[in-house]
Amino acid sequence: MHAIVALPSGLGGQTGSLRLAELPEPDCDGHDVLIRVEALAVNPVDLKVQASLRPGDAPRVLGWDGSGMVEAVGTAVRRFRPGDEVVFAGDIGRPGCRAEKVAVDARICGRKPAGLSFAEAAALPLTSLTAWEALFERLAVDPDGGDAGRSLLILGAAGGVGSILVQLARHAGLTVIASASRPESQRWVRQLGADRVVNHQEPIAPQLRELGFGGVDLIANLHDTDAYWSTMAEVIHPLGSIVAIVGNRAPLDLDLLKSKSVRFCWEFMFTRPRYATPDLAAQGVILDRVADLIEAGRIHTTLRETLGPITVENLLTAQDRLATNRTIGKLVLAGWG
């Protein structure tokens, strides 16, 4: 089968650090489903994993965000059968979806929302899982509206995770304050349902006060944990909660949160598959619940642009765009060129 592999630094390749390769079709047994990949999205994790490759490492198939059709199922699979259309993020410890076919644990796959194209669906799984787990598990917000009226500040709201988090938070009844720095990204988050918008390139606290907020109940930092650590400590309400998805570069001063008894936690959507946690199948349930919300018109795909078929050249273009940290929504490739 065709696959696009990432090469360790210094090994060269046909086009930069990616190369088209022929690989054996993955085995499919146990809990796995074999999926024919129809579309895939790019994410910052792809860049981070590629940057971690070193001379001597084997070329690696990246990409953990896609949609496709089930071609075969393992003996333990009960949820899916051949012909089913699915979405998946997958396991970062296994080969990714930049290949014509990929094997994924069926328990962390979800059904493709009816009415969406494969490209529209591929924009959803990784970011939906991250946003859902961050909001409803790490921050413990009630998805059915029990926390309606509480305030949530989303730092970096126009990106992939933020674009779905704004929608999920509004659906849960939260007052959403989204940070976005450019006019086009501010328009985007407003279209998604943000109640208020602040510019994270300017001091946050004065902007909140100007909007009538002395502080916020909840914070989701999707942008830069270090840069906004002291700001978050300043604006979070006592007994509030903070979740972050971007690792820190320097030690964080947790004492800044102590007097307010603030809870801080990380969200990493690969934790469940990486450690085969007892609740692994929760990710499949989450993806199905997201599909329900899509089909009911409560939330919408965050696809911003389809860059063409899945080729080395188009993946390089997508990665270059992603590396600027100025992308809005999700970039997707669909079909094999």
Secondary structure, 3 states (H helix, E strand, C coil): CEEEEECCCCCCCCECCEEEEECCCCCCCCCEEEEEEEEEECCHHHHHHHHHCCCCCCCEECCCCEEEEEEEECCCCCCCCCCCEEEECCCCCCCCCCECEEEEEHHHEEECCCCCCHHHHHCCHHHHHHHHHHHHHHCCCCCCCCCCCCEEEEECCCCHHHHHHHHHHHHCCCEEEEECCCHHHHHHHHHHCCCEEECCCCCHHHHHHHCCCCCEEEEEECCCCCCCHHHHHHHEEEEEEEEECCCCCCCCCCHHHHCCCCEEEECCCCHHHHHCCCCCCHHHHHHHHHHHHHHCCCCCCCEEEECCCECHHHHHHHHHHHHCCCCCCEEEEECEC
